[in-house]
Amino acid sequence: MLTPKYLSFDELLQKRLFEIPSYQRAYSWDTKQRKDLFNDIEKLHNSNDTTERKSHFMATVVCHNDNRNETYDTELYNVVNIVDGQQRITTLIILLKAIEKKLDAINQDNKYNRSLNYIRDILVKDDNKRLVLIQTNHSSSTILREYLIQGTYPREINTHAAKALNSGFKDCESFVDDWCEKYEITDLLILIRNDLYFILHIIEDEATVYTVFEVLNSRGLAVDWLDKCKSMLMGIAFEQSNNNRIMLEDKLHWLREYWTRIYEEIGVLNIDGKDIVTFTATLYNPHQNSKIMKIDAAMEYLKSVCIEDVENVLEVSKWLYDVTHQLKLIEQNNKKKAVNKVIQARFLQVAIKLSSHISPAEEDELLKIWELTTFRVFGLYRKDSRHLVGEYVRSGHFIMGFDTTPNQYANARFVKTKEKLIEIAHQHPLKDIGRILKEEKSYGIWNSELRYFLYHYEKELSKNQNFYFSEKNWDVIWSKNIDNTIEHIYPQQDSDNWKGKVIKNKDYYRHVLGNLILLPSRLNSKASNSDFKTKVEIYNSSDINAAKEIGQLYSDWDYQKINTRTEHLIKFAQSFWSIDGK
C-alpha cells in the first residue's frame, strides 16, 4: 500500500541516508535550474511575516526502500534509493553545506555553534566519516562526498557530471553570500529546514517504484526522456516476468548493468536523452525508414515491442547503450560539429558506426564520403535541417539491414549507400558554391562551419610545409568561442590604420570568407585593429600556415585583395570537397 507523507525538508532528512544507484542519472542540474530554486526560496522569505509563516511545496520524492539500515552510536538510519527528486534533494543538501561553510567563516564568539552542529550532524553521521547523508555510486561520487565532508572543490573536472557538481557548489555558495548581504543567514537555514515541503513516497516493492515514477511524470516536462524510458523498461521487466523470480533477477542484473553504462556515458557529456531514445527506436523499427520518430511515438513503439516479448527489454537497453556511446563520441569531436549539427546527418553516422554489415575499411570509406557530402550540402550550400531528411534516414536504415535484402548480400549495402551519398553530393554541384560563398557573410552565419572550413584549409596547406600545427593546439582553438579564434584581417571596427582600404560595402568585406583566418585567441586579440604590416608580423609569429601565407602572398590589404583571396578559397573548396572529380 502506498502511503505518501507530507514532510518538511528537516523531517525528510531525519533517520535517513540517501543513495543514488549507478543505474540512475548522475547530478545534472545547471545554473538556470538552481537559480529557479533560489528564487523560490527568496520569494518565500519575502512573503513571510512575523504573524504567519508560509510554506512552499518543492517536489514529490520517490524512494525505494530495500530494507538496508546503518547504525551509528544508538541511532538507526534507513538507507533509501532516490528514484525521483534527486536533483532537487542533492541541490538542497549542497546548499546546507554552503551554509555551513559560511557559518564557520563568520562564527565569531561561537554565535552559530548550534546551527553548525545541526548541519554537521545531518551531513555526516559518524566520526570516521563513513556515513554521509547522500552518496552516489557514479564516477563523480568522491566529488560530492569530499565536498560534504571537507567543503573542497574537485581537483579535476573531466566529465559533465563533475562539471555540474562543481558548478552547483559554486552557485550555492554564491547564493549564500548574496543572501548574507541582505538577510540574516540563520533565516535561510530556518526557512530551508521548516518551510520547504515535499511529498515523500517510500516504496518497498521495486516493481511499484517504476509504476509510480511513470504516473507522477506522465506529463513529465522536467524529466529527461531517457529517464522515462529506463523506468518504463524496468517496469515492463517486472510486469512481464510472470512471477519467475530467478528470471527477473537475471534481467534486473543486466538491465542495471546496461543503464549504469548508459549513465556513465552521458555523465561524460550532456547528451540529449530525447535523441538517444528517438534514434534507437527509429533504428530498431523496421518500418520507420523515412524520418526519425517523434519522441512520443518512439516511447510507445519501444514499449510495445518489450511488452510483446519481455526478452526485448534487454535488447532495447543494449541498443540504447550503443546509440548513447556513438552520440557521446560525436559530441566529443569538436572538429566535426559542422557536419554533426543536422540531426539526420548524426543519425546516418550512428547507423554506419553500428552496422554489422560492413567491414572496418568500408566503414572508414563510407564515413569519409558521408563527411564530404554532408559538409557540401549543409555547409557549402548552407541547406537547413529540413533538407534530405528521408534520404539520410533511409540510408541509415539500409546500412543497418532493416529491409528485404538478404544478409549474404551485405556488400550491396556498402555499395548502394556509398552510391547514394555520392548522388546526393553531385546534386549539389561545386561549380555553384562560388556564388553562395561570395554573396553571403561567412562570419556570423556559418559559425562552426567557418572554423571547420578554415581548419581543413590549414591542414591542406600543412601537407606542403614542414610544420604541422599540433592537435593539442587545435584542441585549444576548438574549445574557444568562435569570436576569439576568427581573425578579421580588415578589422571589424574602423580605424585610421585602414582608411581608404575599403570604401563601400564595408560589412560585406569584413565578413566575407576571404577576409578571415583562424588564429589562436591570444594573437587574435593582439592583432585587433593593427595596421596590415603589424598584423603580418603577428601572423608570422603564429604556427598557423594560413596566417603566414597572408604576408607571403600580399604586400597590402584592401577590397581587391579580399576578392582575390575569396576566389582562391572557393577554388580550394571546389577541389577539396570534390567526389569522383565532381
C-alpha positions in Angstrom: 0.0 0.0 0.0 1.3 3.4 -1.0 1.2 6.0 1.9 2.6 9.3 0.9 3.9 11.6 3.6 3.9 15.4 3.6 7.2 16.4 5.2 9.3 19.5 5.7 12.9 19.2 4.5 14.1 18.8 8.0 11.7 15.9 8.6 12.6 14.3 5.3 16.3 14.1 6.4 15.7 12.6 9.8 16.8 9.0 10.3 17.5 8.5 6.6 20.5 8.2 4.3 20.0 8.7 0.6 21.7 6.8 -2.1 21.8 7.3 -5.9 22.5 4.0 -7.6 24.8 3.9 -10.6 22.0 2.8 -12.9 20.3 6.2 -12.3 21.3 9.6 -13.7 24.0 11.5 -12.0 23.6 15.1 -10.9 22.9 17.2 -13.9 21.2 20.4 -12.9 22.6 23.6 -14.4 22.7 27.2 -13.2 19.3 28.1 -14.5 17.6 25.3 -12.6 19.4 26.2 -9.4 18.5 29.9 -9.8 14.9 29.0 -10.1 15.2 27.1 -6.8 17.0 30.0 -5.2 14.3 32.5 -6.4 11.6 30.3 -4.9 13.4 30.4 -1.6 13.9 34.1 -1.6 10.3 34.8 -2.6 9.1 32.6 0.2 11.3 34.5 2.7 10.0 37.9 1.5 6.4 36.7 1.7 6.7 35.6 5.4 5.9 37.9 8.2 6.1 37.6 12.0 2.5 36.6 12.4 2.2 33.9 9.9 4.8 31.7 8.3 4.1 30.3 4.8 5.4 27.1 3.4 6.4 26.1 -0.2 5.8 22.8 -1.8 9.0 21.8 -3.6 8.5 18.4 -5.2 7.5 14.8 -5.0 10.3 12.5 -3.9 10.1 8.8 -4.7 12.5 6.4 -2.8 12.9 2.7 -2.9 13.4 1.0 0.4 15.2 -2.3 0.1 15.5 -2.7 3.9 19.0 -1.6 4.4 20.0 0.1 7.6 23.1 1.7 9.0 23.8 2.3 12.7 25.9 5.0 14.4 26.1 5.0 18.2 22.5 4.3 19.2 20.9 5.8 16.0 19.4 3.6 13.3 19.3 5.1 9.7 17.3 3.8 6.9 19.2 3.7 3.6 16.9 4.5 0.6 17.5 4.8 -3.1 16.2 8.1 -4.6 14.2 7.3 -7.7 12.7 10.7 -8.4 13.6 14.1 -7.0 17.3 13.5 -6.6 18.3 16.7 -8.4 16.4 19.0 -6.1 17.3 17.0 -3.0 21.0 17.0 -3.9 21.0 20.7 -4.6 19.4 21.5 -1.2 21.9 19.2 0.6 24.8 21.1 -1.2 23.1 24.3 -0.1 23.2 23.1 3.5 27.0 22.6 3.1 27.4 26.0 1.6 25.5 27.5 4.7 27.8 25.5 7.0 30.9 26.9 5.3 29.6 30.4 5.6 28.6 30.0 9.3 32.0 28.6 10.0 33.7 31.6 8.4 31.6 34.2 10.4 31.2 32.3 13.7 32.5 35.0 15.9 32.1 34.3 19.6 30.6 30.9 18.8 27.4 32.6 17.9 26.4 30.0 15.4 27.6 26.8 17.2 24.2 25.3 17.4 23.4 25.8 13.8 26.8 24.5 12.8 26.3 21.4 14.9 22.9 20.7 13.4 24.2 20.8 9.8 27.3 18.8 10.6 25.2 16.1 12.3 22.9 16.0 9.4 25.5 15.8 6.6 28.0 13.3 8.2 26.8 10.8 10.7 29.9 9.3 12.3 33.4 10.4 13.4 35.1 8.2 10.8 33.2 10.0 8.0 31.7 6.7 6.9 28.1 7.7 6.7 27.3 10.7 4.6 23.7 12.0 4.2 23.7 11.4 0.4 26.0 9.4 -1.8 26.1 8.3 -5.4 27.7 5.3 -7.0 28.6 7.2 -10.1 32.2 8.1 -11.1 31.6 11.5 -9.5 30.8 10.0 -6.1 34.1 11.2 -4.5 33.5 14.7 -5.6 30.2 15.0 -3.8 31.4 13.1 -0.8 34.6 15.3 -0.4 32.6 18.5 -0.7 30.1 17.4 2.0 32.9 16.3 4.3 35.6 18.8 3.6 34.0 21.6 1.6 36.6 21.2 -1.2 36.1 21.6 -4.9 37.2 18.8 -7.3 40.8 18.9 -8.5 39.9 17.7 -11.9 36.8 18.3 -14.0 36.7 16.0 -16.9 33.1 14.9 -17.1 29.7 16.6 -17.4 28.7 15.2 -14.0 31.8 16.6 -12.3 31.2 20.0 -14.0 27.6 20.0 -12.9 28.5 19.3 -9.3 31.3 21.8 -9.2 29.0 24.5 -10.7 26.4 23.5 -8.1 28.9 24.0 -5.2 29.9 27.5 -6.5 26.3 28.6 -7.3 25.1 27.5 -3.8 28.0 29.3 -2.1 27.3 32.5 -4.2 23.6 32.4 -3.3 24.5 32.2 0.4 27.0 35.1 0.1 24.3 37.2 -1.7 21.8 36.2 0.9 24.1 37.4 3.8 24.3 40.8 2.2 20.6 41.3 2.6 19.3 39.0 5.3 20.4 37.1 8.4 22.0 33.7 7.5 20.1 31.8 10.1 16.8 32.9 8.5 17.9 30.9 5.4 18.6 27.8 7.5 15.3 28.2 9.3 13.4 28.5 6.1 15.1 25.5 4.4 14.5 23.3 7.4 11.0 24.2 8.2 9.2 25.9 5.3 10.2 23.7 2.3 7.8 20.7 2.0 7.9 17.5 0.0 5.6 14.6 -0.7 7.6 11.5 0.1 6.8 8.1 -1.3 8.7 5.3 0.3 8.1 2.1 -1.7 9.1 -1.4 -0.6 8.2 -3.2 -3.8 10.6 -2.3 -6.6 8.0 -3.1 -9.2 5.8 -0.4 -7.8 8.7 2.1 -8.0 8.6 2.4 -11.7 4.8 2.5 -12.0 4.7 5.4 -9.5 7.5 7.1 -11.4 5.7 6.8 -14.7 2.4 8.0 -13.3 4.0 11.0 -11.5 5.8 12.0 -14.6 3.2 11.2 -17.2 3.2 14.9 -18.2 6.9 15.0 -17.3 8.2 18.2 -18.9 11.0 18.3 -16.4 12.1 14.7 -16.6 14.5 13.6 -19.3 13.0 11.2 -21.8 15.9 8.8 -21.2 15.0 8.5 -17.6 11.4 7.9 -18.5 12.5 5.2 -20.9 14.6 3.4 -18.3 11.7 3.5 -15.8 9.3 2.1 -18.5 11.7 -0.8 -19.4 12.3 -1.6 -15.7 8.6 -1.6 -15.1 7.9 -4.0 -18.0 10.6 -6.3 -16.8 8.7 -6.7 -13.5 5.3 -6.9 -15.1 6.2 -9.5 -17.8 8.3 -11.8 -15.8 5.3 -14.0 -14.7 6.4 -14.1 -11.1 9.6 -16.0 -12.1 12.0 -14.5 -9.5 15.1 -16.2 -11.0 14.4 -14.9 -14.5 13.5 -11.4 -13.1 16.7 -11.2 -11.1 18.8 -12.1 -14.1 17.1 -9.5 -16.2 17.4 -6.8 -13.5 21.1 -7.6 -13.2 21.8 -6.9 -16.8 19.3 -4.0 -17.0 21.2 -2.3 -14.2 24.5 -3.1 -15.9 23.4 -1.5 -19.2 21.9 1.5 -17.5 25.0 2.0 -15.4 27.0 2.1 -18.6 24.5 4.5 -20.3 24.7 6.9 -17.4 28.4 6.7 -17.3 28.5 7.7 -21.0 26.1 10.7 -20.6 28.0 11.6 -17.4 30.9 12.5 -19.6 28.9 14.9 -21.8 25.4 16.3 -21.5 23.8 14.2 -24.3 20.2 14.8 -25.1 18.2 11.8 -23.9 15.5 12.6 -26.4 18.0 11.9 -29.3 19.1 8.7 -27.7 15.5 7.3 -27.5 14.3 8.5 -30.9 17.5 7.3 -32.7 17.2 3.9 -31.0 13.5 3.5 -31.8 14.0 4.6 -35.4 16.9 2.2 -36.0 15.1 -0.7 -34.2 11.8 -0.2 -36.0 12.0 -2.0 -39.5 9.1 0.1 -40.8 10.3 3.6 -39.8 12.6 4.3 -42.6 11.8 7.8 -43.9 12.1 10.1 -40.9 13.3 10.0 -37.3 10.4 9.1 -35.0 8.8 11.7 -32.7 9.6 11.1 -29.0 6.1 10.0 -28.0 5.9 7.5 -30.9 9.4 6.3 -30.1 8.4 5.6 -26.5 5.2 3.9 -27.5 7.0 1.7 -30.0 9.7 0.6 -27.6 7.1 -0.1 -25.0 5.0 -2.3 -27.4 7.9 -4.4 -28.6 9.0 -5.1 -25.0 5.5 -6.0 -23.9 5.2 -8.3 -26.9 8.4 -10.1 -25.8 10.0 -9.3 -22.5 13.4 -10.5 -23.8 13.4 -7.3 -25.9 13.8 -5.3 -22.7 17.5 -6.3 -22.6 18.0 -6.0 -26.3 16.5 -2.5 -26.4 18.6 -1.4 -23.4 21.7 -2.7 -25.2 20.7 -0.7 -28.3 20.2 2.4 -26.1 23.7 2.0 -24.8 25.2 1.5 -28.2 23.5 4.6 -29.5 24.4 6.6 -26.4 28.1 5.6 -26.9 28.1 6.8 -30.5 26.4 10.0 -29.7 28.9 10.6 -26.9 31.8 10.2 -29.5 30.0 12.6 -31.8 29.6 15.2 -29.1 33.2 14.9 -28.0 34.5 15.6 -31.5 34.6 19.4 -31.6 36.3 19.4 -35.0 33.2 17.8 -36.7 30.4 19.9 -35.1 29.8 21.5 -38.5 28.8 18.1 -40.0 27.0 16.8 -36.9 24.7 19.8 -36.4 21.9 18.4 -38.5 20.0 15.6 -36.8 19.6 13.3 -39.9 23.3 13.5 -40.5 24.1 12.4 -37.0 21.5 9.6 -37.4 23.2 8.3 -40.5 26.7 8.5 -38.9 25.4 6.4 -35.9 23.8 3.9 -38.3 27.1 3.5 -40.2 29.1 3.0 -37.0 26.6 0.4 -35.6 26.1 -1.5 -38.9 27.3 -5.2 -38.7 27.1 -5.5 -42.5 30.2 -3.6 -43.4 33.9 -4.1 -42.8 36.1 -1.6 -40.9 37.6 -0.5 -44.1 34.2 0.0 -45.7 33.0 1.9 -42.6 36.0 4.3 -42.9 35.3 4.9 -46.6 31.6 5.5 -46.0 32.3 7.9 -43.2 34.7 9.8 -45.3 32.2 10.2 -48.1 29.4 10.9 -45.6 31.5 13.8 -44.2 32.4 15.3 -47.6 28.8 15.1 -48.7 27.3 16.4 -45.5 29.5 19.5 -45.4 29.0 20.0 -49.1 25.2 20.1 -48.6 24.7 21.7 -45.2 28.0 23.7 -45.1 28.9 24.9 -48.6 25.3 25.0 -49.8 24.0 26.1 -46.4 20.9 23.9 -46.6 18.8 23.8 -43.4 17.7 20.8 -41.3 14.6 20.1 -43.4 16.7 19.1 -46.4 17.3 15.4 -47.3 15.7 14.0 -44.2 14.2 11.0 -46.0 17.4 10.3 -47.9 19.6 10.2 -44.8 17.2 8.2 -42.7 16.6 5.6 -45.4 20.3 5.3 -46.0 20.7 4.7 -42.3 18.1 2.0 -42.3 19.5 0.4 -45.3 23.1 0.1 -44.0 21.7 -1.3 -40.7 19.9 -4.1 -42.7 16.3 -3.5 -42.0 14.8 -4.4 -45.4 14.3 -7.5 -47.5 17.8 -7.7 -48.8 19.3 -11.0 -47.6 22.3 -10.6 -45.3 24.5 -12.6 -47.7 24.3 -9.6 -50.0 25.7 -7.4 -47.3 28.3 -5.9 -49.6 25.4 -4.4 -51.6 24.6 -2.3 -48.5 28.0 -0.7 -48.6 28.0 -0.1 -52.4 24.4 1.3 -52.5 24.9 3.5 -49.5 28.1 4.9 -51.0 26.4 5.5 -54.3 23.5 7.3 -52.6 25.8 9.6 -50.8 27.8 10.4 -53.9 24.5 11.0 -55.8 23.4 13.5 -53.0 26.8 15.3 -53.3 26.5 15.5 -57.1 23.0 17.0 -56.8 24.8 20.0 -55.2 27.4 20.9 -57.9 30.6 22.5 -56.7 30.6 25.0 -59.6 27.7 26.8 -57.8 29.3 27.3 -54.4 31.3 30.4 -55.5 28.1 32.4 -55.8 26.9 31.3 -52.3 30.3 31.9 -50.6 30.7 35.3 -52.2 27.2 36.6 -51.7 26.6 35.6 -48.1 28.5 36.5 -44.9 30.7 33.8 -43.7 31.3 35.3 -40.2 28.2 35.4 -38.1 26.2 33.0 -40.2 28.5 30.0 -40.6 30.0 29.8 -37.0 31.2 26.2 -36.6 31.1 25.7 -40.4 33.5 28.5 -40.9 36.0 27.2 -38.4 35.7 23.7 -40.0 36.4 25.2 -43.5 39.4 27.1 -42.3 40.7 24.1 -40.4 40.7 21.9 -43.5 42.4 24.7 -45.5 45.1 24.8 -42.9 45.5 21.0 -42.9 45.8 21.1 -46.7 48.5 23.8 -46.6 50.4 21.8 -44.0 50.8 18.9 -46.4 53.3 21.1 -48.3 55.0 22.6 -45.3 57.5 21.2 -42.8 55.4 22.2 -39.8 52.1 20.8 -38.6 50.0 22.7 -36.0 49.8 20.2 -33.1 46.5 18.5 -32.3 46.8 19.8 -28.8 46.9 23.4 -30.1 44.0 22.7 -32.3 42.0 21.4 -29.3 42.6 24.8 -27.6 41.3 26.6 -30.6 38.2 24.4 -30.9 37.4 24.8 -27.2 37.3 28.6 -27.5 34.4 30.8 -28.6 34.5 31.4 -32.4 34.7 35.1 -31.8 38.1 34.6 -30.1 39.6 32.5 -32.8 38.5 34.1 -36.1 40.7 37.0 -37.1 39.3 39.7 -39.5 42.3 40.9 -41.5 40.4 44.0 -42.4 39.2 44.7 -38.9 35.6 44.8 -37.7 36.0 48.4 -36.4 37.1 51.4 -38.4 40.4 52.9 -37.6 42.9 55.4 -39.2 45.2 52.4 -40.0 42.7 51.2 -42.6 41.3 54.4 -44.0 40.6 54.1 -47.7 41.2 50.3 -47.9 37.5 49.6 -48.3 35.3 52.4 -49.4 31.9 50.7 -50.0 30.2 47.6 -48.6 32.4 47.6 -45.5 30.3 45.0 -43.6 30.5 42.7 -46.6 34.2 42.8 -46.9 34.7 42.4 -43.2 32.8 39.2 -43.0 33.3 37.6 -46.4 35.3 34.4 -46.5 38.5 35.9 -48.0 39.0 38.3 -45.1 39.0 35.6 -42.4 41.7 33.4 -40.9 42.0 31.1 -38.0 44.2 32.4 -35.2 44.8 31.5 -31.6 42.8 33.7 -29.3 45.9 35.4 -27.8 47.2 36.5 -31.2 43.7 37.3 -32.4 43.3 39.8 -29.5 46.7 41.2 -30.2 46.1 41.8 -33.9 42.8 43.6 -33.3 42.8 46.9 -35.3 46.5 47.0 -36.0 47.7 48.1 -39.4 48.4 45.4 -42.0 52.2 45.4 -41.6 51.9 44.9 -37.8 49.2 42.2 -38.4 51.6 40.3 -40.7 54.3 40.3 -38.1 51.8 38.8 -35.6 50.6 36.3 -38.2 54.2 35.2 -38.8 54.7 34.7 -35.1 51.9 32.1 -35.1 52.2 28.4 -36.0 49.3 28.8 -38.5 50.4 28.3 -42.1 47.3 30.1 -43.5 48.1 33.2 -41.4 51.8 33.2 -42.5 50.5 32.9 -46.1 48.9 36.3 -45.9 52.3 38.1 -45.6 53.9 35.8 -48.2 51.2 36.5 -50.9 50.1 40.0 -50.2 52.1 43.2 -49.7 48.9 45.2 -48.8 45.3 44.5 -48.0 42.2 46.1 -49.5 38.9 45.1 -51.0 40.7 43.8 -54.2 42.9 41.5 -52.1 39.9 40.3 -50.2 38.2 39.4 -53.5 41.3 37.6 -54.7 41.6 35.5 -51.6 37.9 34.7 -51.6 38.3 33.3 -55.1 41.3 31.4 -54.0 39.4 29.8 -51.1 36.5 28.9 -53.4 38.8 27.1 -55.7 40.3 25.2 -52.7 36.7 24.2 -51.6 35.9 23.0 -55.2 38.9 20.8 -55.1 38.8 19.6 -51.5 35.1 18.7 -51.4 35.1 17.1 -54.8 33.9 13.4 -55.0 34.8 11.4 -58.1 36.1 14.5 -59.8 32.7 16.4 -59.4 
